[in-house]
Amino acid sequence: MARAAEIVNAVTSGRPKIEIAGLAKSYQGRQGDVIALQNVNLTIQPNEFVCVVGPSGCGKTTLLNIIAGLEDASSGSVKVDGREVIGPGKERGVVFQQYALFPWKTVLKNVEFGLKLKGMSKRERREKAEMYIELVGLKDFVHAYPKELSGGMKQRVAIARAYAAQPEVLLMDEPFGALDAQTRAQLQEELLHTWDTEKKTCFFITHDVEEAVILAQKVIIMSARPGRIKEIIDVDIPYPRNQETKLSERFTQIRNEIWAKVYKEYLEVKK
């Protein structure tokens, strides 16, 4: 692990700022236009870890997809490091809830895939892939296939693959949502360790308020559809954080504050 940390620290530098201004997104439905996002304005600072919570259907994933360049906005803009997003870019890596691994490729080959597309030499991409596999704790499974891995291990491979491409922004859409509670807790701690090592800007979507508080520096609460930013809560709990952090009085206070606001938006959906 020490070797991986040394190499990663050597290549990290200032990360870009994300600026979202007047963002709106609507879809054409059978009964007319459906407004998914409306007047979203947000600035995410370099190296910042931000979590987004809100009721189902509030546009969280739509917002992430627009930042990733996978969907177009109806109006408004998203800029990364001052450059407007007009499509996917190598400075943005995405991790979804589904692992999207190639079942016929080993862990090593899955992580190497994006590096091969970039034209990296066989030796260089192997070295880089092995470094990130070690970083997520899978160095003993380099030659294993996805069918031989647990759900949590598959998600680590997906995270290693995203990190290996060295994006400056990591976009994560409920990456631990399908995992059991114990594996989820373990990966939360591992993600925080990797984030501290890598110094990336992280935009993380979750339905779990407790997960948002343990991970984030700021928690963005989105309103019921049409999705807007209702409030941004600073999480003033020092790092490093672990599962014992959840037992602290301050953690409970922040979690309850955020949950009350999210629940209020959930009730709006039910009306």
N, C-alpha and C positions, 0 to 999 in steps of 0.2 A: 504493500500500500504506500510506503514511503516513496518508492520510485515513481509511482503514478502521480503522487502529490507534487513532487519536484518538477516533473515535466509539465503538469498542468499549470502550476504557478508561473512557470517560465513563459508560457504562451498567453496568459491572460492579460488584458489591457482594459482601458476604459470602455464601457459598454454604452450603447446608444439609449437615448431617451425616446419614449413612445408618446406621441402627441395625437390625441383624438379630438376633433373639433366638429361640432354640429352634425354628428353622424346619425343617419337615419336609414332604415331598411324596411321595405314593404314587399309583400308577395301578392301575386294575383291569385285569389281563391275563387271558388265557384260562386260565392255570395258577395264578391267584391274584393277590394284590397284588404290585406291583413297587415297591420303595422307591427313589425317585430321589434324595432328599435326606433326611438324618437329623441332627437336632440341630445345625444350622448357626448359629453365633454369630459376628457380625462387626460392627465399627464402622469406617466410612470417614469420615475427617475432611473438613471443607470444603476444596475446591480440590485434594484429593488425587488422584493418578493411580495407580490400582490395576489390575494385570493378574491374570487368573485362568488358571491352566494345570492340566492334569490329563489322564488317559487318556480316550479316547472313551467316552461313556456315563456319565461321572461326575456329570452334572447341572449342568454349567456354564451351558448355555443355559437350562435350567429355572430356575436361580437368577436369571439376568438377566431372564427373562420375568416372574418373580414380582415383582422390584423394579420392573419397568416397569408392572406392573398388568395384564399380558396373561394371566396365569394366577393362580389362587388357590392359596395354601398349604393343605396338609392340617392343619397346626397351626403354632403360633409366629406371629411378627409381623415386619413390615418397616415401619420408620418413616423418613420423610424430613422433616427439620427438625421432628421431634417429632410429625408427623401420620402416622397409620397409613395405609399404602397399601391402598386398596380397589378400585382400578381405574387406568386410565391417567390421567395428569395432565400439565398443560402445563409443570410444572417438571422433567419427565423427557423427554429426547429419545432416540430409538433409531435406531441405524444398523446394518443387517444386512449380511451378506455379499453378498446379492443387492441390486442397486441400487434396485429398485422405483420406477423413474422412469416417468412417463407418456410413452410414445413419441410422442404427438401434440402434446406441449407442448415449447416451447423450454427451454433452460437457465433463462432468466429466469422463465418461467411455472411451471416445476417448483419453483423455490425460493420463488416467491411463493405457492404453493398454500396452505400452512398459514396464511400471513398473511391471505389472503383469507377463509379460514374464520373467522378471529378478528375479522373485520369491519373490518380496517384499510383506510384509504382507499387509492385507486389510487396516488396520488403517494407516500404514506408507505411502502407495501409495495414499490414499485419501488425507492425509495431504499435501503431496508433490504436488499432482495434483492441489488441491485447491490453494496452494501458487502461482503456475505459472499461473493459470487462473486469479487470482487476479492481478498478475504482468502485464498481457496483457489487463486488464480492463474489464474482463468478469465475475466478481464474481456474478452478478445478473442473469447470464445465465447458471449456472452450470448444471441445469437439463433440459436445452433446447436441442432439436434435431437439426441436421444440416439444415433440411428443414425450420426451424424457424429462421435461421440466415441469415444476409446479406452476400455478398461476402467478404467484409472486415472482418466481424466477423469470418467467417469460416477460413480465413487466420490467424487470431489471434489464433484460436484453434490449427491450424497446427504448429504455432510458439511455442505455449505453450507446445505442445506435444514434440516437438524437444528439448526444453529447459529442460523439466521435466526429460528426460533421462540423463541430466547433461553431454552432450558431451563437450569435450574441444575445438573442432573445429566445427563451424556451417557453413555448405555449403548451399547456397541459390541460386536457379536457377530461376531468374525472378519472385520472389514470389508475386510482386505487379503488374505484367504486365497486368493482366486481369481486374484490378480495375479502377473505375472512378478516375478522377484527384483529387477530394477532399478527397476521402478515401485513395488514394495513399499517398497524402501529410501527412495525419494524421498518417498513419502507418509508414511512414519514421521517423517521430518524435518519435513515440512510440518505434520503433526499436532502435533508437539511445539511448533512455533512458534505455532500457533493456540492450543493449550492455554495456553501461557505468556502470550499476549495476552488470552485470554478469561477465564482464571482459573476454569475450570469443574471440577466434581468428575467424574472420569472412571472408569468401570468397563468394562474392556476384556478381552474373552475372546480367547484365541489358543491354537493348538496349538504355536506356534513359541516355544521358550524364549528364543532369541536376541532375538526381537521383544519379548518381555516385559521382558527386562533393559534393552534400549535405551530403552524407553518409561517404565517404571513407577518410582514411588518405593517401592512394595511389590509383591511378587509372592505371590499366594495359591496354594498348592498344594493341590489337592483330591484326596481319596482315590478309589480305585476304588469303584464302586457297592456300597452306598449312599453317595452323595456326602457327604463331611464335609470340614471344613477340617483338613488334615493339618498344615500349617505355613505361617507367614507369614515371608517373607524380605525384609528391608530392603535396598534397592539404594542403597548409599552412594556412588554415582558422581555427581559434581556436574553440574548443567545449566549451559549448553546441551550437549546430546549430539548427535553426528553419527555417520556411518559409521566415522570414524577411531576413535571411542570403542571400537568392537568389537575394535580391535587392542591395547587396553590389558591389562595383566596382571590388574588388578582385575576387568575385565569377564569375562575368561576364567574367573577363579576363581568368580565368582558364577554364571555360566552353567553351569559344570560341576557346581557344588553343586546347583543346581535340577534340572538334567537327571538327575542320579543319583537324586534323590528321585522325580521323575516316572516314570523308567524302572522303578523299584521298584514303583510302583503299576500300571504297564502290565503287569508280570509277574504281578501279582495277578489282573488281568483274564483272563490266558491260562490260569490254573489251572482 
